[in-house]
Amino acid sequence: MAPRPLSSVAVLLLVAVAAAWTGGADGCPASDRAALLAFRSALSEPYLGIFSSWKGKNCCSRWYGVSCDPTTGRVADITLRGESEDPILARAGHSGGLMSGRISPEICLLDRLTTLILADWKQISGPIPPCITSLPLLRILDLVGNRLSGSLPADIGRLSRLTVLNVADNQISGTIPSSLVALSSLMHLELSNNQISGTIPTDFGNLRKLSRALLGRNRISGVIPVSVGHMTRLADLDLAENRISGDIPASLGFMPVLSSLYLDSNRLTGHIPAALLASRGLSILNLSRNAIEGEIPDVFGYRSYYTALDLSYNQLRGSVPKTLVTAAYVGHLDLSHNHLCGAIPAGSPFDHLEAASFANNDCLCGGPLPACR
Ligand SMILES: *[C@@H]1O[C@H](CO)[C@@H](O)[C@H](O)[C@H]1NC(C)=O
């Protein structure tokens, strides 16, 4: 059957829809285009030449990394990743690119922006423009893997729609703004590997939607707020390699979905809460390199499933918990560099562990260590 010619009404409709999709015949508004060009002129990316596609009137069409809201024709999304699977980067023969320069405050003129991803370019420096907090629709702010400095904007809490805040692997300093806990939509918070100091806000637990909080490798001090234990969606908490002191709040043992907890290399003291070790769902617990004392609570059971349990380099006393043999699974176990004593229980998981897991204690004996006498 021969293709039927489209009726003129259908053609007109198609033209109208196409025009709406591209934001009209002129493309994006001149003000959005000007803001993008100002943003681009503060950056330099000489290797891949991605900005060479930023030409012509219509910034909503074929400008690499830019996309617009189809109904308003306004710029909604800037996604530029230095290390990506993107075929354009792959064809250029680069596993990753370099971009230097700064983030121009003119980005804040793109007041319909929902996503700003400027990730893994290694060399972008300068501050996060404080005016970024005036972008009312911003949902994703991902600036990981650059050399950004300065502090997080004090009024970051204004970004009421923000779901992802990732500034990990930069040189951000200053403290965690107290307004951060007002980010009621926040699901992912990644501040790891910066120079952030000060304390974790006491009401951090107000971040009810948060599922990952990665704050490791900073200079954070003070205690772990008790409110953290009231976070019902938090699955991954990383506070490793900071200067956190005080006790581990017992409330952490009652978190419904906590699955990984990294508190290693801090200044924690006190005892390990029994509820924490017994908590089901927790599969990675690293408390290594603190000053935790007392006995290891003997509270493991058939619901215990640990891919990694590292309690090494503390001041733990007493014996190796006998209930560990009842655990459903214990993969990696490290109890070394403590003051444990007595016989290592027989059976799984102890039959697959190496002597290094028990090294440098006071008087442990039995397989995999030499027999007790
Ligand atoms: C736990 O943390 C210590 C110190 O930060 C680190 O050396 C060790 O590899 C970690 N253990 C696991 C199982 O990740």
The ligand as a MOL file (V3000), in Angstrom:
LIG
                    3D

  0  0  0     0  0            999 V3000
M  V30 BEGIN CTAB
M  V30 COUNTS 14 14 0 0 0
M  V30 BEGIN ATOM
M  V30 1 C 38.5960 0.3020 57.8420 0
M  V30 2 O 39.2550 1.5320 58.0500 0
M  V30 3 C 40.6560 1.4290 58.1270 0
M  V30 4 C 41.2290 2.7720 58.5860 0
M  V30 5 O 40.6290 3.8730 57.9910 0
M  V30 6 C 41.1820 0.9500 56.7950 0
M  V30 7 O 42.5960 0.8580 56.8230 0
M  V30 8 C 40.5680 -0.4240 56.5230 0
M  V30 9 O 40.9740 -0.8850 55.2440 0
M  V30 10 C 39.0580 -0.3690 56.5600 0
M  V30 11 N 38.5220 -1.7240 56.5280 0
M  V30 12 C 37.6890 -2.1430 55.5920 0
M  V30 13 C 37.2270 -3.5590 55.7000 0
M  V30 14 O 37.2950 -1.4390 54.6920 0
M  V30 END ATOM
M  V30 BEGIN BOND
M  V30 1 1 1 2
M  V30 2 1 1 10
M  V30 3 1 2 3
M  V30 4 1 3 4
M  V30 5 1 3 6
M  V30 6 1 4 5
M  V30 7 1 6 7
M  V30 8 1 6 8
M  V30 9 1 8 9
M  V30 10 1 8 10
M  V30 11 1 10 11
M  V30 12 1 11 12
M  V30 13 1 12 13
M  V30 14 2 12 14
M  V30 END BOND
M  V30 END CTAB
M  END
